[in-house]
Every structure is written in C-alpha cells, then in structure tokens.
C-alpha cells in the first residue's frame, strides 16, 4: 500500500512536470496503437512482414515503451532536459537509425525485433508531437486550439488528454510500471549526437516514466470527470481535431513506420509526409513525390496542388490523365530491383451509376515537366486554375496534347496496367508493378521523368488521393487521416 501511494505521488509529479513538453504518454501510445491497427496491420501486401511485425506481447510492450521514451529527460522536472529535447528531433532519429542498421541487419530474430519495435515507437512520438504543439501556417496545433476554445494559455492540456485517453481507452496491458529501454542502443545514439548521458540518468528517466504509466489509471478517475467538465472542447476533439489530434497522429505514425521499416530493410517507401517545418532545430519532411492531373476540357489549367488525381474519359471524349514523379531517395545507385510498385489510394466513383470496368495504364514519361502549384479546393479540388509560366497542363510541355506523343512524350507501350472493377469500393489501394521501369531509372537516372496514368478502356473514370491531400472535410474535425493515403512507390532491392 505504501508503495502504491508513493507511485501515485510520482504520477502526480510526472503529470505536473512533464505535461508542458509532451502530448502525454498514453496519448502517444494510443496514436501508435491505432496506427498499427488501422493501417499497418493491413500493409502486408505492400511491405512484407510489416503487418505481422508485432506478433506477441513482448513486441507490443517494446513498441509502447518506445512511444513513451522521448520524454524521459523531462521527467520530474528534468533528468536531462538537453538530451531529452534532442531525442525529439530528426537528427537524433537519423543517428539512432545508423546504430540499428549497424547492429541489427535483417533478417531479425525475436530479440532484435524488440529493439526495432522500440525505435518505431520513438519515431511515432517525435513526429506526432509536432502538429500537437506547433502551428504550421494557418494550421493551429491541437494544444493551441484547445487553449483558444476551452481555457486560458498555460493550462496543461497534455496531462489532461493523457487522463482522457487513459479513461476512454484503458491502460495498456503490459505497460503498467515496466517500461523497457534498450539501454545500449540509446546510449550509442546519444553518443553519436555528442550528448553526455550517464547510464544512471537514463535509468532514472525510465523509472519515472514507468511509475507514471502505472499510477495515472487510478489517480485519474476522479480527475477525468472533473477535466471533462472544464475542458469540453478538448475532450470532444482530442481525437478528431485536425491539425494534430489522435486520429491524425495514428495516420502519421503509420507513414513514418513504413518509411523507417523500409530503410531498415534496405528498401525504400517513397511517400510525401506532411510538411512540418517548425524550428528549431528543424524537421525536414520526406517529400519525394510530385504529381498533377491534366485535362482536355481545361487545357490551360494546372492542378499540381489539388488533393485528388483523376483519370477518366467520358462519352464526349473529354479526358483527364495524371502525372507522378518520384525522386528515388535512399535507393543505392547500383541497386538490383526485386520489386517496385506504385500504390494509389482509390477515392471512389464520382457518383453511383458510374461504376464500370476501367483499366488504368501507367507509361514512362520521356520529357521533364513541372507539377506546378495550381489548387482550387483543398478537400475536393481536381481541375486546377490557369497555369503559371512553365507549369504542366494538357498542352504543356508536350509534343502532342495530354503527354501523348509516342516515344517523344511517353513510351509507346505501358509499363503496367491495372483494372478497377465495379466491385471496388472507395478506400482500397491499387498497385501498378513497374519493376522494370524503376530499374531503368536507377540505371539511367536522367531517364526518370515519372509516370503518366491514362485510361486503357474507351470510357471510365477513377479518382485517387494526391500527394497534397490532407483534409477530407472543410471543418477542423475530419481527423486528418488522408495523409496516409498519399501515393507511394515502394522499391525492394536485392541485398
Ligand atoms: Zn514528447
């Protein structure tokens, strides 16, 4: 009992001391949990063995421990605030990744997977902290919006949401009082960053986070009802608010884990991450894709920043096509490609009755083009606005309109064709196998001018999510999960 009271006291201290710097441990773990359940668990066809990576309780425990880890340095008023802050940022993740790459080359056994699962958790914590805490242009971070809606500045909404998540979703099995740290990996990563972290200090931070994870469940039940009354907006929207809520964090977690999982395998998962440019010390978005659709009915328009890409031809011959270009980041120059697939998220049929067998062909483009910045509507826009100088359109920069000059604008034959069938519902991924084409780009980088998507049937239509998509509704409560559906090129190479 005495021990229990001590633990509750530590939890209270943790909540007070830590809150200003973290979205709240349980919130981070919930974002990570949902990212896995809603997205990664279904990703087996894209990234083999990722969906089944967390195959038992030990691995989940390691992952959740990683979701909490980055706040170790802030525990109890600051065990090591400098190193604690440093491990929240990209430079640290890059060094940490180097440690793992050197120590644990694939294939991985169970013990090794624990170390990697922990890293995935740390990645999700770091990225999801950004839209929670930092405004980005017109996007107001969750924390700041909560301050506007519910309370005066300086209320500790991180701790409040930690309590909400704990009560709404329960404590995480296996995570109560026993957070695991892969001590040597972390010390090596901190050393590479030039941070002095004595092992005892790291252990002190681990114990404080562990104590908080056991204490808050009991500590929180009264506080839950109290906080719900005084922070109604925060309680209602800590999950669906975009910019920065739990649902967005889950989608973001999935994207980041795909990216790092691929890199640990020596593969590449190329997909545009949201542009969180907050500083210091800086975060650089991984943004390898440029895309745009072009249309014969709006031949002078550019649609480079519209959230949707479409490919269609109607009975009157009006046609739309889409262009995508991926920079082959992280793909070694002499790589032998085992598999390269373009994955697009099918956004659905325009209206009921328009479902029909539709084939979408993917061609290599043979001319450079500029995706441009045309946008009309961040939720539903497709057609773009009048092109600025140099931006791609139905007419520009092609020899024949619509990137249709065989040989000149594009290859004569498609690299891949994929059917969309009337049975396909909105919300499924479609893939084009462009293995040979990506090998050609690796062998001759100057030949990488991207892909043209064009209809292979006389009529039909399909709409896909673009690399600029983020909101699915105009209001601020759409969850911001569309980011996860942006186009992906997944390249697997021979080891
Ligand atoms: Zn944090």
Boltz pocket constraint, residues with backbone or C-beta under 6 A from the ligand:
constraints:
  - pocket:
      binder: B
      contacts: [[A, 21], [A, 22], [A, 23], [A, 70], [A, 71], [A, 88], [A, 125], [A, 129]]
      max_distance: 6.0
